[in-house]
Structure formats: C-alpha cells, structure tokens
Amino acid sequence: MKPVKVPVPALELFLHEMIPLAKAMGVGVEVSDARALVLTAPKEQNKNSLNTAFGGSLVSLATLAGYGVVWELMKNEKGADKTEWRIVVKESRAAYRKPVIGDLRAICERPAQAAIAEFKEALTRYGQAKLKLKASIVENGNVAVDVTAAFVVSR
C-alpha cells in the first residue's frame, strides 16, 4: 500500500523558512481548526541534560503557537496579499508546573470573536494592535507549562 502524502500546512512552511529555531526544534502543525492551534516538537531535538524537555524549548513552542494563531488571523485579513504584517512578541510570562518527559505539544486556543473584532478595529484605526493569548504545553492531558504572551501587529 502506498503511503498517503499529507500536504505540509502553510504555517509550518512559514515557521521553518522564517524562524530558523522552529526548523531546528522540529516544529510541526498537528491541528489548526476553528478552536485551536496545536504545535508539536520531538523531545529528542529539545531535551536537556536531565532527559526532559528543555525549558527554553517549551516556552518557545508555546510562543510559536501564539504567534501562529496571530499569523493565521492576519493571513486571512483583507489586503494580506499586498500588505506585509509585522508580528512581534511584546511581553510574555511563563509558569512551569511540571517537567515534560515525552514529545512537546503546545495548544493555543483561538481568541473569542469579540476579542478578534476589537483587535481588527484597532488595527484598522491605528495601523497597530495588540492581542493577548495563552498557550499551554500539555502532556498526557496535564498542563506542564502556561505561557501568556501579548503579540503586537503593525503594518
């Protein structure tokens, strides 16, 4: 039986091309749907001397999940083909709750429609807007790390 070739999501290609760390970490898109964005990375490429996931990799993957939510939001924005949006992290905070033993998995839920509308209104009015998102590193159904980050988008 021939293996089924699954297309690589546009976000994954973008992350690997534009953010070299994402490629080095082996970041992949597991799910991108209306509810959330889920990114993964193999532990082998992201382990520390204790053979658990490296803290820097954990916060990086969670940050990339938030970044990806914003990138996908902007990709569908009117004029996205003509305008280059700049997305940066303005601030972030991480809470490490427990070590991650296996592969890394970050989940960033999509913001509520009201928050998206407020964000887009500010972007239209000021040419810049901020969106605060929370991403979690989850292993076996338990939250290991919470990252809250504010992303700023400008033209």
C-alpha distance (Angstrom), angle and dihedral (degrees) to the residues before:
residue distance angle dihedral
M1 . . .
K2 3.81 . .
P3 3.81 116.6 .
V4 3.77 113.6 -112.4
K5 3.80 111.7 -116.3
V6 3.78 110.1 -137.7
P7 3.80 116.0 -158.4
V8 3.79 115.3 -116.5
P9 3.83 109.8 -115.7
A10 3.83 115.9 -109.6
L11 3.80 90.1 -120.6
E12 3.81 92.3 56.3
L13 3.82 91.1 49.9
F14 3.80 90.4 48.4
L15 3.81 93.3 49.3
H16 3.80 92.7 48.8
E17 3.82 93.1 47.4
M18 3.80 100.6 40.4
I19 3.82 103.3 29.9
P20 3.82 108.2 44.9
L21 3.81 91.6 -169.1
A22 3.82 89.7 63.9
K23 3.80 90.9 56.7
A24 3.82 92.6 45.3
M25 3.82 89.8 50.7
G26 3.82 91.5 49.8
V27 3.81 93.0 -121.9
G28 3.78 115.0 -173.0
V29 3.80 134.7 179.3
E30 3.81 110.1 -118.0
V31 3.81 98.4 172.4
S32 3.78 135.1 3.1
D33 3.77 111.4 175.0
A34 3.80 139.8 134.8
R35 3.82 91.9 -77.1
A36 3.80 105.2 44.3
L37 3.77 151.6 -18.8
V38 3.80 116.4 -119.2
L39 3.81 120.5 -165.4
T40 3.79 126.2 -174.2
A41 3.79 137.0 -165.7
P42 3.80 130.5 -177.5
K43 3.79 116.7 -106.9
E44 3.80 92.0 -136.3
Q45 3.81 90.9 69.2
N46 3.81 93.1 41.0
K47 3.79 107.0 40.9
N48 3.79 130.2 124.3
S49 3.81 132.0 -145.5
L50 3.83 90.0 -80.9
N51 3.83 91.3 57.6
T52 3.81 91.7 -113.8
A53 3.80 126.1 111.3
F54 3.81 113.2 -69.5
G55 3.83 111.8 -111.2
G56 3.81 92.1 -131.4
S57 3.80 90.3 55.0
L58 3.80 91.5 49.0
V59 3.80 94.2 53.1
S60 3.82 90.8 41.1
L61 3.81 93.0 53.7
A62 3.82 91.9 47.5
T63 3.81 90.2 48.1
L64 3.81 90.8 49.0
A65 3.81 89.1 51.9
G66 3.81 90.3 55.3
Y67 3.80 90.7 43.8
G68 3.81 88.9 51.0
V69 3.80 92.4 53.0
V70 3.81 89.6 53.3
W71 3.84 92.3 43.6
E72 3.81 91.4 52.5
L73 3.81 90.6 47.0
M74 3.81 91.0 52.2
K75 3.81 94.2 42.1
N76 3.79 88.5 66.4
E77 3.81 94.9 43.9
K78 3.82 118.0 116.6
G79 3.77 111.1 -91.8
A80 3.81 92.3 17.0
D81 3.80 88.8 135.5
K82 3.83 90.4 59.1
T83 3.78 102.8 32.0
E84 3.75 125.4 65.9
W85 3.77 109.5 -144.3
R86 3.79 118.7 -153.2
I87 3.78 114.3 -145.1
V88 3.79 119.1 -169.0
V89 3.78 136.0 167.0
K90 3.79 108.8 -115.9
E91 3.80 97.8 -177.3
S92 3.78 139.3 -13.5
R93 3.76 140.6 -176.8
A94 3.79 127.5 -161.4
A95 3.79 129.9 -161.4
Y96 3.80 114.8 -164.5
R97 3.80 109.3 -154.6
K98 3.80 103.8 168.9
P99 3.81 140.1 -9.3
V100 3.79 119.8 -88.8
I101 3.80 111.3 -128.7
G102 3.82 101.1 -178.9
D103 3.78 137.8 31.7
L104 3.79 118.3 -31.6
R105 3.81 122.0 -104.9
A106 3.82 124.1 -179.7
I107 3.79 123.7 -169.1
C108 3.80 122.6 -165.4
E109 3.78 115.1 -178.5
R110 3.78 116.2 -143.2
P111 3.81 115.6 -108.1
A112 3.80 121.3 -104.0
Q113 3.80 117.3 -90.3
A114 3.82 90.5 -110.6
A115 3.83 91.1 56.3
I116 3.81 90.9 47.8
A117 3.82 91.1 49.8
E118 3.83 91.3 49.9
F119 3.81 90.5 47.2
K120 3.82 93.2 50.0
E121 3.80 91.9 45.9
A122 3.82 90.8 54.0
L123 3.81 90.0 46.3
T124 3.80 91.5 52.6
R125 3.80 94.1 43.9
Y126 3.83 100.3 41.6
G127 3.81 104.8 17.3
Q128 3.80 87.1 -121.6
A129 3.79 135.0 69.6
K130 3.80 140.7 172.4
L131 3.78 127.3 -135.6
K132 3.80 122.2 -171.3
L133 3.80 115.5 -150.7
K134 3.79 137.3 177.6
A135 3.79 122.6 -144.2
S136 3.78 127.4 -178.3
I137 3.77 133.9 -157.6
V138 3.78 105.0 -137.7
E139 3.80 128.9 -168.5
N140 3.81 123.0 -179.2
G141 3.80 90.4 -13.3
N142 3.81 93.4 -54.3
V143 3.79 125.4 112.0
A144 3.81 109.8 -120.4
V145 3.82 98.9 171.6
D146 3.81 134.3 15.8
V147 3.79 119.8 -159.6
T148 3.78 123.0 -173.1
A149 3.79 114.2 -169.6
A150 3.78 137.5 173.5
F151 3.80 114.4 -141.7
V152 3.79 121.5 -161.9
V153 3.79 120.6 -154.6
S154 3.77 122.6 -165.0
R155 3.78 138.3 162.7
